[in-house]
Amino acid sequence: QTTKTNTTHKHIASISHPTTMSAVEPPLLQQKDPDNTVLQNLVCTICQKIPHVDPIITQCQHVFCKSCYHGMAASMTDHYDGTLRCPNDRSVITSVSPLSGIVRRMWEEIPVKCSQDGCNWTGSMGSYAEHTRHRCNGGRSSRREIDILRAKCERLENENEDLENKVADLEESKRKLENKVKQEKKLLEEQNTELQNKVADLKTKVQDWKRLHARSNFDGNYSALDRNNVVKLAQLICKDLECPPSTIDNNRIYNCVGAIYKDLLSGYNDNPKHFDIDVKMLLHVCLASTWFSANQCNRIREWCRNRWGGTY
């Protein structure tokens, strides 16, 4: 048992570890034929693929990839009793060797095609290693393109992250500006309302001032306000009914009204037509105005009751 184990280890050591070629992608079969027993006998039991570089065969005539065999041998040697058995028939492996003879020729003549993107090469399994070492640009081009695309994707991701941060900053700035605009708009509306109120108050004051200080059409000739100008006197009072002009003497106007009332009572033959109605209208206008004092208004009411009766 010890002799067999040592012999097996010597055979394992005699086969070099996998070359860098094992890192190359395996080729693709030009035609897949599940019923092809030749291909089935050349499949590595461990990885279930046809070895594409440096296949080995055991003394029990089973084929393995060199890398798969070394992994199996190391695992069994480290964890079991050191006996290495074939995974196909469970027989003890006493020797392994590279493919040779007719088996190797059968392996070398398997029709394959390159698995690298961009490469249209087709040939045999035996020439695939040479193709990948010297003539295949598809894999290298593909790797270069992948590296370029990976770098571009990384750059785009960084740019996208920067843009997202900028967008977030812009949205925050937009939100702040919108709030500021709302506040400014509200403030302007309040100021506009306040200004409109002030303008309205100013207009009212201007109108009041005009009514108080505007000159009337009255020329100051009080003696002309006699029984022949009753309507004119009534119009003068109506023009500023609640705000008599400061340029007019209210007491003198009252005296004119009293003189006209006396002329009505005297019954002169040359009194104007409709004199009675015009005097009544004049006295009512006087009572509706704010031109006269309380005593003067009471006297005017007394005139109306004495002349036309009723209550005033």
Backbone bond lengths (Angstrom), bond angles and torsions (degrees), N, CA, C in turn:
res aa  C-N    CA-C-N  psi(-1)  N-CA   C-N-CA  omega(-1)  CA-C   N-CA-C  phi
1 Q - - - 1.467 - - 1.502 110.62 -
2 T 1.323 118.14 -42.89 1.449 122.50 179.53 1.505 110.81 -66.57
3 T 1.346 116.80 -39.10 1.469 121.16 179.84 1.508 110.71 -63.56
4 K 1.366 117.60 -44.04 1.465 121.83 -179.88 1.521 110.45 -63.37
5 T 1.318 116.80 -42.03 1.458 119.99 -178.58 1.505 110.68 -64.78
6 N 1.296 117.66 -44.91 1.458 120.27 179.45 1.515 111.09 -63.72
7 T 1.345 115.77 -38.93 1.469 119.79 179.05 1.516 110.08 -63.13
8 T 1.337 117.36 -42.13 1.464 121.47 178.46 1.506 110.56 -61.85
9 H 1.327 117.91 -44.27 1.462 121.11 179.70 1.504 111.10 -63.44
10 K 1.352 116.97 -34.63 1.460 118.85 177.79 1.516 110.64 -65.84
11 H 1.343 116.74 -41.23 1.471 120.60 177.77 1.520 110.74 -63.71
12 I 1.331 116.81 -39.66 1.463 120.11 178.43 1.518 110.45 -63.90
13 A 1.335 116.36 -44.40 1.460 120.23 -179.14 1.508 111.82 -67.44
14 S 1.343 116.61 -28.16 1.469 119.20 -178.02 1.507 112.74 -70.72
15 I 1.380 117.20 -17.31 1.462 121.14 179.53 1.518 107.64 -99.53
16 S 1.326 117.62 121.96 1.468 121.55 -176.71 1.514 110.34 -65.37
17 H 1.340 114.91 157.74 1.471 119.97 177.34 1.513 109.82 -66.02
18 P 1.349 118.31 162.34 1.467 121.79 -175.83 1.514 110.78 -56.15
19 T 1.309 114.98 141.21 1.464 121.49 175.81 1.515 109.77 -79.12
20 T 1.327 116.37 171.07 1.456 120.48 179.33 1.513 111.62 -63.22
21 M 1.307 117.50 -17.78 1.460 120.80 179.44 1.523 111.21 -61.26
22 S 1.349 117.14 -27.21 1.460 119.51 -178.15 1.523 111.92 -65.13
23 A 1.362 117.80 -17.30 1.458 120.81 178.80 1.516 111.97 -79.61
24 V 1.352 117.02 -11.63 1.463 121.03 179.53 1.513 109.63 -74.48
25 E 1.320 115.96 142.81 1.459 120.09 178.43 1.527 110.05 -59.06
26 P 1.334 118.71 135.20 1.469 120.14 179.10 1.514 110.71 -66.32
27 P 1.332 117.66 154.29 1.463 120.72 179.68 1.518 110.73 -73.91
28 L 1.314 114.76 172.36 1.463 121.80 176.92 1.517 108.77 -107.29
29 L 1.319 116.16 142.14 1.463 119.52 175.82 1.515 109.22 -69.13
30 Q 1.329 115.70 137.40 1.466 118.34 178.47 1.522 110.82 -66.69
31 Q 1.326 116.87 -35.97 1.463 121.35 178.11 1.522 108.27 -137.49
32 K 1.331 116.07 127.69 1.456 120.15 178.21 1.528 109.33 -92.03
33 D 1.355 115.50 124.43 1.454 120.44 -179.91 1.516 108.04 -132.97
34 P 1.340 118.10 97.75 1.465 120.28 -177.23 1.526 113.57 -63.88
35 D 1.336 116.58 -18.14 1.471 120.05 -178.88 1.521 112.72 -91.08
36 N 1.323 117.54 0.15 1.464 121.22 -178.24 1.525 108.48 -78.79
37 T 1.325 116.56 104.29 1.474 121.13 -176.96 1.518 111.54 -68.72
38 V 1.333 117.38 -28.10 1.461 119.31 178.30 1.526 110.23 -62.27
39 L 1.335 115.95 -47.98 1.463 120.12 178.61 1.517 111.34 -64.16
40 Q 1.347 116.62 -38.79 1.464 119.71 -179.45 1.519 111.39 -63.33
41 N 1.329 117.12 -35.34 1.464 120.77 179.80 1.515 112.55 -74.10
42 L 1.334 117.07 -15.52 1.454 120.47 179.23 1.534 112.58 -98.78
43 V 1.324 117.91 4.87 1.466 122.22 -179.34 1.521 109.56 -80.99
44 C 1.333 116.06 134.78 1.465 121.41 175.62 1.526 108.83 -72.15
45 T 1.325 115.65 125.50 1.464 119.37 -177.17 1.527 111.80 -65.26
46 I 1.303 116.76 -27.07 1.462 120.13 -174.52 1.525 111.83 -77.51
47 C 1.346 117.90 -49.51 1.467 120.63 -178.29 1.518 113.77 -101.84
48 Q 1.352 115.73 -5.94 1.464 121.38 178.23 1.532 112.41 61.62
49 K 1.331 116.03 32.78 1.465 121.23 175.52 1.518 109.11 -131.68
50 I 1.338 115.71 158.64 1.458 119.49 174.95 1.517 108.58 -76.99
51 P 1.325 119.68 124.12 1.466 120.53 179.71 1.524 110.72 -56.29
52 H 1.319 116.71 137.36 1.453 119.81 -178.93 1.515 112.89 -109.32
53 V 1.339 116.92 -3.06 1.461 119.38 176.05 1.532 108.96 -153.54
54 D 1.340 115.55 132.80 1.472 123.42 175.83 1.519 113.54 47.88
55 P 1.326 119.88 56.06 1.465 119.52 176.08 1.531 110.62 -67.99
56 I 1.328 115.53 153.13 1.468 120.50 177.30 1.518 108.66 -125.90
57 I 1.358 115.36 161.04 1.455 121.15 -178.56 1.517 108.67 -134.37
58 T 1.315 115.63 139.71 1.470 120.42 179.85 1.519 109.97 -86.06
59 Q 1.346 114.49 171.83 1.465 118.44 178.48 1.516 111.13 -67.04
60 C 1.394 116.25 -17.01 1.472 119.14 176.09 1.518 111.94 -92.30
61 Q 1.336 116.00 11.98 1.461 123.93 171.61 1.540 112.85 67.28
62 H 1.314 116.24 42.01 1.461 121.21 172.69 1.518 108.98 -116.58
63 V 1.371 114.75 137.30 1.459 122.12 -172.44 1.537 109.84 -96.09
64 F 1.349 115.36 140.62 1.461 121.76 177.85 1.525 109.42 -138.96
65 C 1.335 114.81 154.81 1.467 119.42 166.35 1.528 107.21 -69.72
66 K 1.318 117.12 144.25 1.463 119.57 -179.80 1.532 110.75 -60.07
67 S 1.359 115.92 -42.83 1.464 119.10 -178.72 1.519 111.25 -65.63
68 C 1.324 117.21 -39.76 1.470 120.10 178.76 1.526 110.56 -65.16
69 Y 1.362 117.47 -41.49 1.459 121.64 -179.31 1.525 110.55 -63.50
70 H 1.319 117.41 -45.01 1.453 120.05 -179.98 1.527 110.98 -62.29
71 G 1.354 116.96 -40.88 1.456 119.01 177.69 1.513 112.20 -63.07
72 M 1.333 117.31 -41.38 1.464 121.50 178.48 1.516 110.58 -65.00
73 A 1.338 116.51 -44.68 1.467 120.56 -177.83 1.518 110.23 -62.73
74 A 1.336 117.68 -42.91 1.456 120.17 -179.21 1.520 110.76 -65.43
75 S 1.323 117.16 -39.47 1.463 120.49 -178.68 1.514 111.15 -65.91
76 M 1.313 117.12 -45.96 1.466 120.00 -177.95 1.519 111.48 -69.71
77 T 1.314 117.47 -36.24 1.461 120.62 -179.39 1.517 111.02 -67.85
78 D 1.350 116.90 -35.37 1.462 120.47 -176.55 1.520 112.87 -80.61
79 H 1.320 117.83 -29.97 1.470 119.53 -170.65 1.525 114.68 -113.52
80 Y 1.299 117.57 -11.32 1.474 119.45 -178.63 1.532 109.96 -118.27
81 D 1.292 115.72 -159.81 1.472 119.89 -176.11 1.508 113.52 -84.54
82 G 1.346 116.64 7.73 1.458 119.87 179.13 1.514 113.19 94.74
83 T 1.314 117.30 -6.29 1.471 120.64 178.48 1.515 108.97 -83.18
84 L 1.307 117.36 126.16 1.461 122.64 -178.60 1.503 109.34 -102.49
85 R 1.315 117.29 118.24 1.449 121.91 -177.66 1.523 111.15 -113.77
86 C 1.305 115.66 148.67 1.471 121.64 178.91 1.518 108.47 -72.84
87 P 1.321 118.78 131.09 1.472 120.45 179.51 1.516 113.40 -70.44
88 N 1.344 117.73 -10.37 1.473 120.15 -179.80 1.524 111.89 -85.82
89 D 1.337 117.15 -50.33 1.474 119.60 -175.99 1.513 112.59 -120.89
90 R 1.335 117.77 3.41 1.450 124.18 177.31 1.526 113.14 64.15
91 S 1.325 117.69 15.97 1.467 120.13 176.10 1.514 109.96 -79.29
92 V 1.341 115.64 152.97 1.456 120.13 -179.92 1.526 109.18 -70.72
93 I 1.344 115.66 128.78 1.459 119.41 179.03 1.514 108.13 -82.27
94 T 1.323 114.59 116.02 1.466 119.70 179.57 1.509 112.29 -100.63
95 S 1.344 116.50 -21.50 1.467 118.75 179.52 1.521 109.53 -158.84
96 V 1.333 115.19 149.49 1.450 122.83 173.96 1.520 108.10 -135.26
97 S 1.324 115.54 153.85 1.466 119.11 -178.63 1.521 109.29 -156.41
98 P 1.345 117.21 160.06 1.459 119.25 174.87 1.518 110.58 -63.71
99 L 1.337 114.84 155.70 1.464 118.08 176.84 1.520 109.27 -60.65
100 S 1.330 114.98 144.98 1.467 120.10 178.94 1.514 109.24 -150.67
101 G 1.288 114.68 167.50 1.451 120.09 175.72 1.507 112.90 66.51
102 I 1.313 114.31 -146.09 1.462 120.34 -175.37 1.525 111.83 -65.99
103 V 1.327 117.52 -31.46 1.467 119.92 179.15 1.522 110.36 -64.41
104 R 1.350 115.37 -40.64 1.465 117.90 179.61 1.516 110.45 -67.47
105 R 1.365 116.57 -40.35 1.469 118.47 178.98 1.532 110.63 -62.44
106 M 1.313 117.07 -39.56 1.462 120.00 177.93 1.543 110.12 -62.44
107 W 1.342 115.68 -41.76 1.480 119.28 178.93 1.515 111.21 -65.24
108 E 1.358 117.10 -43.29 1.456 121.08 -177.31 1.521 112.44 -66.04
109 E 1.336 117.74 -27.27 1.461 121.19 -175.03 1.532 112.92 -91.90
110 I 1.341 118.62 4.81 1.468 119.84 177.50 1.529 108.28 -64.84
111 P 1.349 118.36 122.73 1.481 119.87 -179.45 1.531 110.74 -72.62
112 V 1.319 115.69 126.45 1.466 121.27 -179.54 1.525 109.56 -134.68
113 K 1.322 115.34 170.85 1.465 122.72 173.99 1.515 108.68 -136.39
114 C 1.332 114.90 155.80 1.469 120.39 -176.34 1.530 110.12 -67.87
115 S 1.315 114.61 138.21 1.472 119.82 -178.83 1.523 113.22 -92.65
116 Q 1.345 117.57 -2.26 1.453 120.44 -178.57 1.533 110.65 -79.57
117 D 1.339 115.62 138.23 1.466 119.98 177.44 1.518 109.86 -62.08
118 G 1.321 115.62 136.02 1.458 120.30 176.98 1.520 114.21 88.05
119 C 1.318 117.19 -0.13 1.476 119.88 179.85 1.519 109.20 -113.76
120 N 1.335 116.57 126.46 1.474 122.03 -177.86 1.525 112.95 -102.87
121 W 1.306 116.95 15.32 1.466 120.56 -176.75 1.515 111.39 -65.52
122 T 1.345 116.27 139.47 1.466 123.64 170.51 1.520 107.74 -132.76
123 G 1.312 116.25 150.15 1.465 120.29 -178.87 1.508 109.95 178.51
124 S 1.328 115.03 -152.44 1.457 120.62 -178.04 1.518 110.00 -105.71
125 M 1.353 114.93 162.92 1.448 120.33 179.31 1.518 111.05 -61.36
126 G 1.334 117.31 -33.67 1.450 120.62 -178.26 1.520 113.49 -67.79
127 S 1.326 117.20 -26.72 1.466 120.27 -179.09 1.529 112.91 -99.27
128 Y 1.319 116.11 -1.26 1.465 118.85 -177.12 1.524 112.08 -66.52
129 A 1.353 116.34 -39.15 1.464 118.93 -179.22 1.519 110.74 -62.71
130 E 1.345 116.33 -43.19 1.463 119.79 178.37 1.524 110.82 -62.66
131 H 1.308 116.72 -40.45 1.468 121.30 179.30 1.529 111.29 -60.95
132 T 1.318 116.79 -45.93 1.467 119.03 -177.55 1.524 111.78 -69.23
133 R 1.346 117.59 -29.27 1.461 119.60 -178.96 1.522 113.29 -77.16
134 H 1.327 118.13 -33.03 1.460 119.27 -168.75 1.527 115.17 -124.49
135 R 1.313 117.72 -31.80 1.454 117.74 -169.18 1.523 114.77 -114.83
136 C 1.324 119.27 -15.68 1.477 120.26 -174.87 1.521 110.63 -84.79
137 N 1.330 114.61 116.93 1.469 120.53 174.48 1.528 111.91 -102.58
138 G 1.337 115.52 -9.54 1.463 118.47 -176.25 1.506 112.60 -62.60
139 G 1.357 115.04 -48.52 1.448 118.33 -178.71 1.511 112.13 -65.34
140 R 1.361 115.12 -44.58 1.458 117.99 -179.70 1.518 111.07 -66.07
141 S 1.362 114.74 -41.83 1.466 117.72 177.80 1.514 110.09 -62.49
142 S 1.334 114.34 -42.01 1.453 117.79 -179.41 1.524 110.51 -63.33
143 R 1.336 116.07 -42.72 1.460 118.78 179.02 1.521 111.67 -63.92
144 R 1.364 114.10 -41.11 1.463 116.84 177.60 1.523 111.04 -61.87
145 E 1.339 114.41 -43.64 1.462 118.16 179.08 1.525 110.95 -63.06
146 I 1.330 115.68 -39.17 1.468 118.85 179.02 1.523 110.52 -64.17
147 D 1.350 115.13 -42.83 1.470 118.38 178.42 1.522 110.80 -62.16
148 I 1.345 115.66 -42.66 1.463 119.44 178.92 1.524 110.66 -62.75
149 L 1.349 114.65 -45.44 1.460 118.54 -179.68 1.530 111.33 -65.78
150 R 1.345 115.21 -37.35 1.462 118.02 179.03 1.531 110.53 -64.13
151 A 1.351 115.04 -43.24 1.465 118.83 178.47 1.523 110.88 -63.82
152 K 1.350 115.14 -40.37 1.456 119.11 179.18 1.534 110.63 -65.02
153 C 1.328 115.93 -42.13 1.466 119.35 178.89 1.528 110.68 -62.36
154 E 1.344 115.66 -41.91 1.458 118.78 179.19 1.527 110.62 -62.99
155 R 1.354 115.24 -42.01 1.462 118.96 178.99 1.519 110.85 -64.42
156 L 1.347 115.34 -42.10 1.465 119.09 179.78 1.529 111.14 -65.76
157 E 1.337 116.21 -36.99 1.462 118.99 177.91 1.528 110.67 -63.78
158 N 1.343 115.04 -41.95 1.467 118.56 177.40 1.519 111.30 -63.85
159 E 1.354 115.23 -43.24 1.463 118.76 178.35 1.525 110.85 -63.71
160 N 1.348 114.99 -40.28 1.466 118.63 179.37 1.522 111.13 -63.82
161 E 1.349 116.16 -39.87 1.459 119.60 177.68 1.528 110.65 -63.80
162 D 1.355 115.91 -41.69 1.464 119.27 177.64 1.526 110.87 -62.62
163 L 1.357 115.13 -42.31 1.463 119.06 -179.95 1.529 111.11 -65.05
164 E 1.326 115.91 -40.11 1.468 118.87 178.46 1.529 110.80 -62.69
165 N 1.340 115.63 -40.14 1.467 118.85 177.33 1.518 110.90 -64.56
166 K 1.356 115.87 -40.90 1.463 119.31 178.61 1.523 110.77 -64.95
167 V 1.348 115.56 -41.34 1.467 119.48 178.62 1.530 110.22 -61.67
168 A 1.348 115.57 -42.41 1.469 118.96 178.50 1.525 110.66 -62.43
169 D 1.347 116.05 -41.48 1.470 119.29 178.53 1.527 110.65 -64.74
170 L 1.348 115.71 -41.37 1.469 119.26 179.86 1.527 111.23 -65.57
171 E 1.325 116.48 -39.82 1.460 119.57 178.43 1.534 110.94 -64.29
172 E 1.339 115.61 -39.14 1.458 118.77 177.38 1.526 110.83 -65.60
173 S 1.345 115.43 -41.92 1.468 119.54 177.23 1.523 110.42 -63.79
174 K 1.340 115.83 -40.41 1.465 119.86 178.40 1.529 111.05 -61.48
175 R 1.349 114.72 -43.14 1.466 118.68 -179.87 1.533 110.68 -62.46
176 K 1.334 115.38 -43.06 1.465 118.94 179.22 1.523 111.05 -64.29
177 L 1.353 116.07 -41.81 1.468 119.58 179.33 1.526 111.05 -64.40
178 E 1.347 116.31 -41.10 1.465 119.56 179.29 1.531 110.56 -62.44
179 N 1.339 116.39 -42.17 1.467 119.33 177.66 1.519 110.94 -64.00
180 K 1.339 115.70 -40.34 1.452 119.43 179.47 1.520 110.80 -65.97
181 V 1.351 116.03 -40.95 1.467 120.03 178.32 1.523 110.43 -62.47
182 K 1.354 116.48 -41.71 1.461 119.80 178.65 1.529 111.09 -61.50
183 Q 1.341 114.81 -43.90 1.459 118.30 179.67 1.527 111.32 -64.93
184 E 1.339 116.55 -43.07 1.462 120.22 178.99 1.526 110.90 -64.55
185 K 1.343 115.19 -40.56 1.466 119.22 178.98 1.522 111.04 -62.91
186 K 1.349 115.62 -43.72 1.464 119.20 178.60 1.519 110.81 -62.61
187 L 1.341 115.42 -41.84 1.462 119.62 179.51 1.524 111.22 -63.89
188 L 1.356 115.87 -42.17 1.464 119.93 178.76 1.529 111.29 -64.59
189 E 1.340 116.08 -39.43 1.463 119.08 178.02 1.525 110.76 -62.93
190 E 1.334 116.11 -42.40 1.464 119.20 178.34 1.522 110.89 -64.39
191 Q 1.344 116.01 -42.82 1.458 119.39 178.76 1.528 111.13 -65.15
192 N 1.357 115.78 -38.15 1.466 119.68 179.57 1.527 110.79 -65.44
193 T 1.353 115.38 -42.07 1.463 119.22 177.98 1.528 110.79 -62.53
194 E 1.341 114.60 -44.42 1.459 118.75 178.48 1.525 111.34 -62.07
195 L 1.339 116.11 -39.99 1.463 120.32 179.64 1.524 111.16 -66.69
196 Q 1.336 116.72 -41.07 1.459 120.14 177.75 1.524 111.43 -61.84
197 N 1.338 115.17 -40.61 1.465 118.53 177.88 1.529 111.01 -63.81
198 K 1.336 114.87 -40.99 1.462 118.35 178.81 1.528 111.25 -65.21
199 V 1.340 116.31 -39.81 1.467 120.38 178.36 1.525 110.31 -63.22
200 A 1.359 115.46 -43.20 1.469 118.94 178.93 1.532 110.66 -62.91
201 D 1.345 116.15 -42.54 1.467 119.30 177.82 1.518 111.21 -63.17
202 L 1.335 114.86 -40.15 1.467 119.02 -179.76 1.527 110.72 -64.98
203 K 1.332 115.70 -41.97 1.465 119.03 178.88 1.527 110.15 -61.49
204 T 1.336 115.85 -42.63 1.467 119.63 178.87 1.522 111.40 -61.42
205 K 1.351 115.00 -42.99 1.463 118.95 179.36 1.525 111.41 -65.26
206 V 1.339 115.28 -38.33 1.467 118.99 178.90 1.524 110.30 -63.76
207 Q 1.340 115.15 -44.26 1.456 118.71 179.08 1.530 111.32 -63.22
208 D 1.346 114.90 -41.14 1.464 118.10 177.90 1.526 111.01 -63.10
209 W 1.342 113.95 -42.38 1.461 117.83 179.88 1.527 111.29 -63.35
210 K 1.343 114.72 -40.62 1.464 118.57 178.96 1.520 110.84 -62.77
211 R 1.352 114.36 -41.42 1.456 116.66 -179.74 1.530 111.09 -66.44
212 L 1.344 114.45 -34.36 1.460 117.67 -178.20 1.525 112.82 -75.33
213 H 1.334 115.05 -36.02 1.458 118.53 -170.84 1.529 115.22 -113.77
214 A 1.289 116.31 -2.53 1.471 117.12 -178.57 1.533 109.99 -72.23
215 R 1.275 114.84 142.02 1.477 120.32 177.09 1.517 109.25 -77.52
216 S 1.318 115.89 134.33 1.457 120.48 177.17 1.532 108.96 -85.95
217 N 1.316 113.37 175.55 1.471 118.50 177.89 1.540 112.14 -75.54
218 F 1.327 115.27 -5.01 1.462 119.85 -179.46 1.538 109.52 -69.55
219 D 1.314 115.41 129.50 1.476 120.69 -175.32 1.524 112.85 -91.20
220 G 1.358 117.06 3.84 1.462 119.76 179.21 1.527 114.85 89.19
221 N 1.312 117.39 2.41 1.463 121.73 -179.54 1.516 108.50 -90.22
222 Y 1.324 116.28 88.37 1.465 120.57 -177.86 1.528 112.52 -69.20
223 S 1.312 115.92 -28.23 1.469 118.85 -178.33 1.526 111.39 -67.45
224 A 1.339 116.48 -21.55 1.463 119.61 179.54 1.516 111.46 -76.78
225 L 1.341 117.58 -13.83 1.463 121.12 -179.29 1.526 108.60 -86.61
226 D 1.328 115.03 69.31 1.468 120.77 -178.60 1.511 109.56 -112.04
227 R 1.361 115.11 -162.89 1.469 119.98 -175.31 1.527 113.64 -64.19
228 N 1.320 116.07 -17.94 1.464 119.18 178.64 1.549 112.90 -86.47
229 N 1.315 116.89 -6.52 1.487 120.77 -178.93 1.530 111.22 -130.98
230 V 1.344 114.31 42.41 1.471 119.36 179.71 1.532 111.04 -64.23
231 V 1.334 115.80 -44.68 1.486 120.42 -178.98 1.529 110.35 -63.95
232 K 1.342 117.07 -40.60 1.459 121.34 179.41 1.526 111.31 -62.06
233 L 1.364 116.03 -40.48 1.454 119.67 178.77 1.530 110.96 -66.32
234 A 1.349 115.38 -41.31 1.475 119.13 178.06 1.532 110.76 -62.40
235 Q 1.323 118.07 -39.29 1.469 121.46 178.75 1.525 111.62 -67.11
236 L 1.334 116.23 -36.43 1.459 120.20 178.77 1.527 111.00 -62.14
237 I 1.351 115.66 -41.49 1.467 119.20 179.61 1.536 110.81 -71.73
238 C 1.341 117.48 -39.99 1.486 121.75 -178.79 1.534 112.22 -63.94
239 K 1.321 116.77 -30.75 1.463 120.34 -176.21 1.533 111.13 -60.19
240 D 1.342 117.29 -38.64 1.467 121.38 177.69 1.521 107.70 -130.91
241 L 1.345 114.33 66.78 1.448 121.36 -169.56 1.530 111.84 -59.94
242 E 1.365 117.04 -43.22 1.455 120.41 -175.77 1.518 113.26 -104.01
243 C 1.321 116.80 -0.24 1.462 118.73 -177.85 1.531 109.10 -146.76
244 P 1.284 117.07 84.03 1.469 119.95 -177.16 1.524 111.22 -64.91
245 P 1.310 119.32 138.78 1.462 122.11 179.41 1.516 111.06 -61.09
246 S 1.338 113.15 144.40 1.463 118.37 -178.81 1.522 112.33 -69.93
247 T 1.340 116.46 -14.92 1.475 120.32 -178.74 1.529 112.23 -83.34
248 I 1.329 117.58 -6.10 1.469 121.50 -177.86 1.527 109.02 -108.31
249 D 1.292 115.33 136.61 1.466 121.76 178.81 1.519 108.40 -87.52
250 N 1.309 117.51 110.41 1.470 122.00 -176.38 1.533 111.84 -63.73
251 N 1.293 116.87 -37.10 1.475 119.31 -179.04 1.526 111.63 -65.23
252 R 1.323 116.40 -39.47 1.458 119.30 178.82 1.525 110.79 -68.15
253 I 1.324 116.55 -33.48 1.465 120.11 175.03 1.532 108.75 -64.57
254 Y 1.331 117.14 -41.31 1.463 120.51 178.29 1.524 110.39 -61.01
255 N 1.306 117.03 -40.73 1.465 120.63 179.05 1.523 111.12 -63.37
256 C 1.358 115.92 -37.70 1.476 119.50 178.05 1.522 110.16 -64.43
257 V 1.349 116.09 -42.34 1.462 120.44 178.80 1.536 109.46 -62.02
258 G 1.330 117.20 -43.04 1.461 120.71 179.83 1.527 112.05 -63.43
259 A 1.347 117.62 -40.43 1.468 120.85 179.64 1.511 110.68 -64.24
260 I 1.339 116.72 -39.76 1.473 121.15 179.25 1.531 108.89 -64.28
261 Y 1.344 118.43 -41.22 1.450 121.30 -179.56 1.542 110.44 -64.21
262 K 1.332 116.66 -38.38 1.460 120.12 177.86 1.526 110.59 -64.35
263 D 1.361 117.12 -40.44 1.466 120.39 177.59 1.523 110.53 -61.44
264 L 1.341 116.03 -35.51 1.462 119.65 178.34 1.536 109.65 -65.34
265 L 1.325 116.58 -43.47 1.464 119.76 -179.60 1.536 111.91 -67.55
266 S 1.322 115.98 -30.91 1.483 119.78 -178.77 1.521 111.05 -69.63
267 G 1.291 117.59 -27.21 1.467 120.78 177.65 1.499 113.71 67.05
268 Y 1.315 118.33 41.84 1.460 121.36 178.43 1.522 110.12 -60.36
269 N 1.368 112.75 143.51 1.462 117.62 179.53 1.531 112.81 -67.72
270 D 1.315 115.86 -25.33 1.471 118.17 -178.17 1.543 113.07 -95.72
271 N 1.329 114.91 14.46 1.479 116.82 174.08 1.537 110.11 -60.54
272 P 1.315 118.61 147.19 1.473 121.89 -178.08 1.523 111.44 -61.21
273 K 1.315 114.52 158.69 1.462 121.40 177.17 1.530 108.76 -65.56
274 H 1.290 117.97 142.29 1.475 124.42 -178.27 1.526 111.60 61.03
275 F 1.310 116.25 28.75 1.464 120.84 -175.80 1.529 110.88 -62.16
276 D 1.328 116.36 -41.27 1.464 120.65 -177.77 1.540 110.90 -61.51
277 I 1.316 116.59 -45.50 1.489 120.78 -179.52 1.537 110.54 -65.91
278 D 1.360 115.82 -40.01 1.467 118.61 -178.28 1.530 111.13 -66.56
279 V 1.360 116.24 -38.59 1.469 118.83 179.41 1.526 110.43 -67.39
280 K 1.336 116.00 -40.53 1.472 119.47 177.22 1.536 110.78 -59.07
281 M 1.349 115.84 -43.45 1.481 120.38 178.33 1.530 110.15 -61.97
282 L 1.343 117.17 -42.48 1.462 121.64 -178.57 1.523 111.12 -61.68
283 L 1.350 116.44 -43.62 1.457 119.57 -178.29 1.545 111.35 -66.74
284 H 1.334 115.94 -38.49 1.477 118.86 177.25 1.534 111.25 -64.75
285 V 1.330 117.37 -38.04 1.475 120.84 177.15 1.513 110.10 -63.97
286 C 1.336 115.97 -39.71 1.468 119.56 179.26 1.525 111.25 -62.19
287 L 1.341 116.31 -42.23 1.464 120.13 179.28 1.535 112.01 -67.51
288 A 1.329 117.70 -29.80 1.474 121.40 -179.46 1.521 112.00 -79.74
289 S 1.314 118.54 -14.37 1.459 121.78 -176.65 1.519 111.50 -93.44
290 T 1.332 114.88 176.82 1.470 121.49 175.99 1.527 110.64 -113.28
291 W 1.323 115.28 24.96 1.468 119.85 -174.43 1.544 112.31 -76.92
292 F 1.317 116.11 -24.66 1.470 118.24 -166.45 1.524 110.84 -118.20
293 S 1.318 114.09 160.04 1.455 120.28 179.40 1.519 109.98 -75.71
294 A 1.323 116.35 173.37 1.466 120.94 -179.04 1.522 110.89 -64.31
295 N 1.345 118.66 -42.58 1.459 121.40 179.11 1.513 111.28 -63.45
296 Q 1.321 115.65 -41.27 1.467 119.49 178.74 1.525 110.45 -63.76
297 C 1.330 116.92 -40.17 1.482 119.58 179.06 1.531 110.61 -66.24
298 N 1.318 117.26 -40.12 1.470 119.68 177.75 1.519 111.29 -61.81
299 R 1.321 117.20 -39.06 1.475 121.10 178.27 1.506 111.20 -65.11
300 I 1.343 116.39 -40.14 1.475 120.08 179.32 1.528 109.53 -65.26
301 R 1.360 117.95 -40.04 1.470 120.64 178.31 1.548 109.71 -61.91
302 E 1.309 115.04 -40.09 1.474 119.01 178.74 1.524 110.79 -62.21
303 W 1.330 118.11 -41.59 1.464 121.65 176.63 1.526 110.25 -57.35
304 C 1.355 115.11 -44.27 1.474 118.85 -177.08 1.532 110.38 -65.29
305 R 1.329 118.24 -41.65 1.456 119.94 -178.71 1.536 110.71 -67.55
306 N 1.320 115.37 -39.35 1.467 119.00 -178.45 1.524 110.74 -67.12
307 R 1.293 116.67 -33.90 1.470 119.54 -174.54 1.522 112.11 -90.00
308 W 1.320 116.47 -43.57 1.471 118.02 -172.62 1.538 113.71 -120.57
309 G 1.334 116.09 -1.43 1.447 119.57 179.29 1.547 111.51 73.66
310 G 1.319 114.13 -174.23 1.492 119.01 179.33 1.508 112.47 82.53
311 T 1.301 115.41 -174.03 1.479 121.53 -179.87 1.516 110.49 -114.71
312 Y 1.331 116.18 144.77 1.466 122.34 -178.26 1.515 109.21 -136.24
